[in-house]
Amino acid sequence: MHSVQLKDKTFDLYLSSESIQKEVQRIASEIDKDYAQKQPLLFVAVLNGAFRFMGDLITHMKTPAETAFIKVASYSGVASTGKLTEVMGLDVSLKGKHVVIIEDIVDTGFTMEKLLKQFEAQSPASLEIATLLTKPECLKAEVHPKYVGIAIPDKFVVGYGLDYDQEGRTLNAIYAIK
């Protein structure tokens, strides 16, 4: 598919499924290298968007890792509200664990900034961020993901876990708004 229609918006193909999987495998390799001798390793996926990324990431991992989920919201339609609402809290302790927050996209960085503060208060052994996508020109918070797939311009994107008003998450490729 070269374009998709979701509600009132048209999106054009931006990143193929193959290019996404190549980045996921590369990030899995980097994490394996960095955490081969560090246990326990815990991945915390930020729902709803990061579920696809984490699912594919752990299939390429050699290093054992626990998984957990947190659900937060900062978007309304195609725009970030700048306000973070925690919808489902974390149900595991981070104390003494090597924690990697798994995110679909970091744009303003406000979500990550707040999560980092919240997680640091639980005394993890280490704390890093892995994100499939980042929008460097939108970054306003002081966050620096260690594992980054692809830097993209300030375009609204859907697919591979990313949505537009809850639609488009199941697309295997990533599409940019027309």
Sequence and secondary structure as in RCSB ss.txt:
>XXXX:A:sequence
MHSVQLKDKTFDLYLSSESIQKEVQRIASEIDKDYAQKQPLLFVAVLNGAFRFMGDLITHMKTPAETAFIKVASY
SGVASTGKLTEVMGLDVSLKGKHVVIIEDIVDTGFTMEKLLKQFEAQSPASLEIATLLTKPECLKAEVHPKYVGI
AIPDKFVVGYGLDYDQEGRTLNAIYAIK
>XXXX:A:secstr
  EEEETTEEEEEEE HHHHHHHHHHHHHHHHHHHTT  SEEEEEEETTTHHHHHHHHHH  S  EEEEEEEEEE
ETTEEEEEEEEEE   S  TT EEEEEEEEESS HHHHHHHHHHHTT  SEEEEEEEEE GGG  SS   SEEEE
E  S  EEBTTB BTTBSTT SSEEEE 
